[in-house]
Amino acid sequence: MRSRSVLPWFLTAFVAMGSLSAEPAQPPYDVLILNGRVMDGSGNPWLRGDVGIRGGRVVAVGRLTDARAATVIDAADRVVAPGFIDVHSHAAEGMTREALRQAQPLLAQGVTTIMANPDGGGPADLAEQRAALERGGIGPNVGLLVGHGRVRSTVMGGANREPTAEELARMRGLVRRAMEQGAFGLSSGLFYTPGSYAKTDEVIELTKVAAEFGGVYTSHIRDEGNYSLGVVAAVEEVIRIAEEAKTIGIVSHVKALGPDNWGLAHAITHRIDSARARGVQVFADQYPYEASSTSLAAALLPDGVVAPTSKQLAAPAGLPADQQAIVQRAQQVATENLRRRGGAGAIMIAHYRPEPALEGQSLEQIAADRKQPAVRTALDLIARQSPSIVSFNMSEEDIAELMEQPYTMTSSDGGLVAMGEGKPHPRNYGSFARKLSRYVRERRIITLEQALRSMTSLPATVFGLKDRGVIREGSIADIVVFDPAKVVERSTYTDPHQLAEGMAHVLVNGEPVIANGKFTSARPGKVLRR
């Protein structure tokens, strides 16, 4: 009797188990990348392998050929690497505009994370900026810095003096608040006003606040050429700030600007090497171009030199003595600074709202058309509205030496602008692609392993981007898949509005933003907190 009661129960359970086993199993991965040459970002050579992603993180790396996933990507023997990190970017403001939120010029290069608010800029209160970025979604991730220049102007306006004790305390408070809001460190632009008004001791005191939270100090140094104290002394200032504040110091977009200073890359690297040898944490970042970009006023009339008005320039002889002195002073300073930058032929107008037809022309061309000296033409343009410029002022030898250093990260110094808006520096569209194509593939200045490390694990380590910049189990799935032979920068100085090519797949936080070479509609980026 007992056996009769047990048998039906056993058969029922067996049938139930069979029906359960017949249910389709859930895919173990959200995304599976197969058949790749995995370069983990550390600088090691590639290894063939597969990458399994779940919940926005890498959960398996190895041979996963029997695994299943909702989305399967065949890397087809292409490189699988961490997404690139742009450590000096002006793109955050553009990403608050609906048409630019996905930041396709960045994604097309493989950039999955940017560090924003460089050069001492950005808001003093980061909460509103964070909300504006998060409100409509963004393509890449964004890390925020707090800008020394903005902090100083918030407390002191445009005053050219040292802060009082009370003002310094207020500035410390603003830096502290920003760090509590998740900032990754303090940025400065000591070449620009009002940052140029600050003494080194002021910057040290504010950097110490950032350092309490583990924040870095990154600086557009006080002089990249020989405008004032000189580029070597300006690098030494960053070293001093990092050493006394006991934190990481970064020489932003490192260069030796102007023919007078070509060859000084060796002196720069010697100073950084010496500082690192004695225990100072000093790094640099660099964009791979021979031209820089700034405003014409900043290039020719720095440190608050007064720009003459159009009326003053038109008839200087009939002006009162004090106004004549303004014109003469501006002409003298602009003449010398134009020489420093390589002359009028080395200056190209990038964006000029009063006369868009001038965009893409050199200052030399414009002056010749107007039949007037280049300095007069420059001052006329500044008087109406200072144009942004592209300035050809660096040597390839210096670029190569600075790029080869193990502490040099990759950056763009680029922003986001609408397609067809002006003739911006091509770095907006091509910095990372240019480094891979020109300096790795064509000139062989550095290896692919070195280049990828400078774009991934090195910046992630320096800025404290936890679980980013590497491919390993547990890391965030910011990933690029590309053929190194096909990566190319399409943007040029005369035709800059062209996206880079060569990225077959780009994932941000595990979600494809480029799939099979085409953009998706996804905006999975996050505003990161330190």
Residue, then its C-alpha position, 0 to 999 in steps of 0.5 A: m500500500r505504501s509503494r502505491s502512494v509513493l510512486p504517483w508522487f515520484l512520477t509527478a515530481f519527475v514530470a515537473m522537473g522535466s517541464l522545468s528543464a524544458e524552460p529556456a534558460q536565461p542568457p548568462y550575459d547581457v553582452l558577449i564579445l567574442n574572438g577579440r585581441v584583448m588589450d586590458g589597458s595595462g600596457n601588456p600585449w594582447l591576448r585572444g579572448d572573449v569578454g562577458i558583460r552583465g549589469g554594466r560590468v565585465v564579469a568574465v574574461g577568457r574563452l567563453t565560446d559556449a556562453r550565450a548572451a542577449t547581444v553577441i558581438d563578434a570582434a573578428d580578431r580586432v582589438v578589444a580595449p577599455g574605453f578612452i578617457d579624455v582628461h582635459s575636455h571642454a565638452a561638458e557645456g556642449m553636452t547640455r544642449e539637446a543636439l549634442r548630448q550623445a557627444q558623437p564626436l567623442l564616441a567616434q574616437g572611442v572616448t567613453t569618459i571625459m574630465a570636465n571644467p579644466d583651465g580653472g573654469g566651470p561653475a563654482d557650485l557643481a550641483e547645477q552642472r551635474a543636474a543639467l547633464e543628467r537631465g537629458g542623458i549623455g553619451p559618455n561619462v563625465g567627471l567634474l573638476v572645480g576651477h580655481g579661476r571661477v572660485r577666485s572670481t566668485v569671491m574676489g571678482g577681477a581683483n588683481r591682488e592677493p586675497t585677504a584671510e577672509e577671502l581665502a577662507r571663503m575660497r577654501g569653503l567653495v573648493r571644499r563644497a565642490m569636493e563634497q559634491g564629488a569633484f575629482g580635484l582642482s583645475s587652474g588656468l594660471f595663464y588666464t585672468p583671473g588665475s594669473y593674478a594668483k600667487t603660488d601660495e594661494v593655489i597651494e592652499l586651495t589644492k590642499v583642500a582638494a587633497e584632503f579628499g584625494g583630489v588632483y591638481t591639474s593646471h594650464i600652466r602660467d606660461e607655456g612659452n616665454y610670455s612671462l616666467g617661461v615654460v620650464a619655471a611654470v612646470e616647476e610651479v606645478i611640481r611645487i604645488a603638488e609637493e607642498a599640497k601632497t597630491i598629484g600634479i598634472v601639467s595640462h596639454v604639455k607643450a613648448l609653445g613658439p619657435d623660441n622654445w622649441g627643444l625645451a621638451h627635454a628640459i620639461t621632462h628632466r624637471i618632471d623626472s627629477a621631481r618624480a625621482r624624489g617622490v613627487q606625483v607629477f604627470a602630464d597630458q597632451y593632445p597630438y597636434e602641432a597647433s594650439s587654440t585659444s582666443l586672439a586676445a589671450a594670445l596677443l594681449p595677456d595679463g589684462v593688457v587693455a585692448p584699444t577700441s575701434k575708434q582709438l585704432a582708427a585715429p590714434a594721433g588725435l587721441p589724448a595722451d593716456q589713450q595714445a598710451i593704451v594704443q601704443r602699449a597694445q601694439q608693442v605687446a601684440t607685436e612681440n607676442l605675435r612674433r613669439r607664436g611664429g608670426a601672422g602666417a601661423i595664426m588661423i581664425a577659427h570662429y568669428r561671429p562678426e565676419p564668418a567669412l574670415e574663418g579658416q583664413s590666416l591673419e597674414q591673409i586677412a592683413a594682406d587683403r586689408k592692406q595693413p600691418a598684421v598687428r593692426t588687423a589683429l587689434d581691429l578684430i579684437a576690438r570688435q569681438s576677439p575671435s578664437i584662433v588656431s595657432f601653429n606653434m609646436s615642433e614635432e620633435d617636442i611633441a614626440e619626446l613629451m608623448e614618449q614619457p610614461y607619465t603622459m596621458t592623452s587629452s583633446d582640450g576640445g569642446l563640442v560645437a554644432m556641425g558647421e559652426g566655425k572652423p574649430h581645432p580638429r582636436n574636437y573630432g580627432s585627437f585620439a584617432r590621430k594619436l593611433s593613426r599618425y603617432v602609432r601606426e605611421r610614425r611609430i613614435i610609441t607602440l599601440e600598447q603604450a598609446l592605449r595605456s595613456m588613454t585608459s589605465l593611466p588616466a583612470t589611476v591618476f584621477g581615481l576612476k575606480d574600476r575604469g580604464v581596464i578590462r578585468e572581472g569587476s571593471i565597468a564595461d566601458i569598451v571599444v572594439f577596433d582595427p588599429a589599421k583602420v582608425v583614422e582622423r578625418s577632421t582637418y584644419t580647413d575642414p574640421h567638422q568630420l567624425a573620426e572613423g574606425m571604431a566598430h563597437v563602443l560600449v558605455n557602462g555596458e550599453p552599445v553607443i556604436a554598433n557595427g560602426k553606426f551610432t545607436s540612440a543610447r545615452p548611458g553616460k553618468v556624471l561620476r563622483r570621486 
